[in-house]
Amino acid sequence: MTASIAYFSAEFGIDASIPIYSGGLGVLAGDHIKAANDLELPLCGVGILYRKGYFKQVVGEDGIQRHLYPEIDRTGFQVEPVSDHEGRPLLVKVPIANRLVYLKAWRLQVGSIPVYLLDADVEANDEQDRRLTDNLYASDRHCRICQEIILGIGGVRLLRKLGLKPAVWHMNEGHSAFLTLERIREHSAQGLSFDTALEAVKASTVFTTHTPVPAGHDQFDIQMMDHYLRDFYWQLGTDRDTILALGRVGDCFNMTRLAMRTAAIVNGVSALHEEVTKALFHQWMPHIPKQDIPVTSVTNGVHIDTWLAPELKELYSRYLPADWRGRTGEPAAWSAVRNIPSGQLWERHQKLKEILLERLLPGHGASAKETLLIGFARRFATYKRALLIFMDLDRLDKIVNDPERPVRFVFAGKAHPADGPGQQMIRRLVEISQMERFKGRIVFIENYDMGSAKTLVQGVDVWLNTPVKPMEASGTSGQKAALNGVLNCSVLDGWWNEGYNGRNGWAIQGETEGSFDRQAQKDGEALYRLLEEEIVPLYYRRNAHSVPLDWVNRMKESICTLAPRFNTHRMVREYVNRIYAPTHERGNRFSANGFEIAGKVAAYKRFIREQWHHVRVHSMHTHSSQGTRIGLTETLFQVHVYLGPIWEKDVRVEAVGSDGDGGIWKVKLNAVAELGKGLFRYEGTFRDRNDAMLHSTANVRVVPVSTDFNNDFEMELSTWG
Ligand SMILES: *Cc1c(COP(=O)(O)O)cnc(C)c1O
């Protein structure tokens, strides 16, 4: 693949010294960049250089989270100003409300991959505008929309100033979705119609969604859109309402809706998240069954070189094939982990635990190394349920203070400055950690960041994760832990739903239905049971050399089965093969010969949209019979469909029914006769072994199709009968 990919993200977690990330989304973006570098992909990143970064967390004895914003020392890392051809600082202008805001740009070089970062702190701006890019995820909605204009519109303009023409545009989460509007504007300025421009942009854009809950989607009310974009709308070659319709959900303009309307491929970040996203988008397109919503998934991974401890890298290099670092996606390369002598693997693990104890838990006492250490570190968002383990303090007391088999917990994580309930959780946690019976057994470490994350995922014994299923889209910290032989104990959500095999960690299987309280009750119960009956006994079962052999075998199982799948080399290769390459081809095809195909598709969609009201399903007859083979039922469908001026080749007619088990079945019907002008008879046969269709009602659906569509639901149009 020779063309370039522009990867837009509101946050990038490249290194702890550059605090322009808040959590998993940013770290994933950083790992994506690093893997692109390893795989020599022609990719560049586009983001924002937040002058104050995400906050530094200080938590006192009172448990109150304080937010510090130390000015970032920009001399400390390799962020360099971007200059134009003549060596002057490169400036980009973006329209915000009734003015222009100037942006300068910085380049953060990650090997061969540049990450361009925009910065509004420019003298030419008035004082207020200079502060626009101070903070990541400003709680102020006005600041937020300005940042998204800066990222989306400013990002495209920056790439153009650099003379770049990416072939594929990747929106990592919806924050950057204004980039599609800016590219439509560019085409419009070149004389392309809005519809054609939209098709051309869509054909070359991809969107990764990360948010499984509606409340997590970024949206702005319409007045706000009007206020900030009023001078921009008209430059897109269409009217305001058409633009607003691209992202409209109720009274708001929803960035996820905009992104999915303007991308050729939409993906979630785990197989389970794909299903959740389909259900979510189904609410926006209720006439399309959720199984048919065009969303795929690429499960997240982590960058091995960043997250694997050097002590283990060295050990793996001794036992794995010499070229294992180039074969990180191959289970065969990893299976040699089983050949590592258990004593050696355990010794390295104990060394990493010691490093953790020294760095994060000084004064821990001599026995700490021999005490089972369980880590929980993540953003303190309520759905992650950091307090689940504290459901029954007496029961927890018995677990942690068992004289023979004690347990220690280490917690870390920031709550967003505007997240009151999240901060309340930290307070409660600190309060519990100060209770006499939990002192030194439950510890909270302040200012969770990529630095402490590394120490934690490499040095604890167990990595705990207790989200409300299915709210964790993927989660990645457990993948980092797995690489390092740390065993996961997690709700079967996100990536763990794919990773857990019964032998490589533990699954907290409580309850996924009912009220949050009931789920917490059941999940907490399941977690205590796992600790008491499985995890603690296994950890303390030692051989003559005090090595817990069964535990180490589990560590090996975890590394062998999880490392080859949940790493960013596998992930980025999947993006290349399944998303970037087809989109590159599609984008080129749409823009070739003066945007011939884009124009054709636009005209075709316009025609279909204008004529679709004619389409009707008139009558349906079904006739079931025992088929030729025993137990096989055949059902013949006969339908009359009126298409008006639409050609029968431009629609697909099918019978669709539910299989009674959460799935759907479909039978394609073929036009067998034209009964009158625009009126056709369609027929098809459903062969079924299980009589599934006899127990459900079938409906007939007509959808517009085209070989130039990426999927059959691209127009979000269907007629049922
Ligand atoms: C990996 C990482 C995350 C993501 O953790 P989750 O498992 O998604 O909760 C968040 N913050 C930091 C600092 C990380 O390194």
The ligand as an SDF file (V2000), in Angstrom:
LIG
                    3D

 15 15  0  0  0  0  0  0  0  0999 V2000
   -3.9330    1.3080   29.0640 C   0  0  0  0  0  0  0  0  0  0  0  0
   -4.3410    2.5010   29.8160 C   0  0  0  0  0  0  0  0  0  0  0  0
   -5.6950    2.7950   29.9820 C   0  0  0  0  0  0  0  0  0  0  0  0
   -6.7980    1.9130   29.4240 C   0  0  0  0  0  0  0  0  0  0  0  0
   -7.2590    1.0770   30.4170 O   0  0  0  0  0  0  0  0  0  0  0  0
   -8.6350    0.2920   30.3700 P   0  0  0  0  0  0  0  0  0  0  0  0
   -8.3010   -1.1400   30.4810 O   0  0  0  0  0  0  0  0  0  0  0  0
   -9.2630    0.5850   29.0390 O   0  0  0  0  0  0  0  0  0  0  0  0
   -9.4320    0.7890   31.4930 O   0  0  0  0  0  0  0  0  0  0  0  0
   -6.0430    3.9290   30.6960 C   0  0  0  0  0  0  0  0  0  0  0  0
   -5.1090    4.7350   31.2300 N   0  0  0  0  0  0  0  0  0  0  0  0
   -3.7990    4.4760   31.0910 C   0  0  0  0  0  0  0  0  0  0  0  0
   -2.8140    5.4090   31.7090 C   0  0  0  0  0  0  0  0  0  0  0  0
   -3.3690    3.3530   30.3820 C   0  0  0  0  0  0  0  0  0  0  0  0
   -2.0720    3.1080   30.2480 O   0  0  0  0  0  0  0  0  0  0  0  0
  1  2  1  0
  2  3  1  0
  2 14  2  0
  3  4  1  0
  3 10  2  0
  4  5  1  0
  5  6  1  0
  6  7  2  0
  6  8  1  0
  6  9  1  0
 10 11  1  0
 11 12  2  0
 12 13  1  0
 12 14  1  0
 14 15  1  0
M  END
$$$$
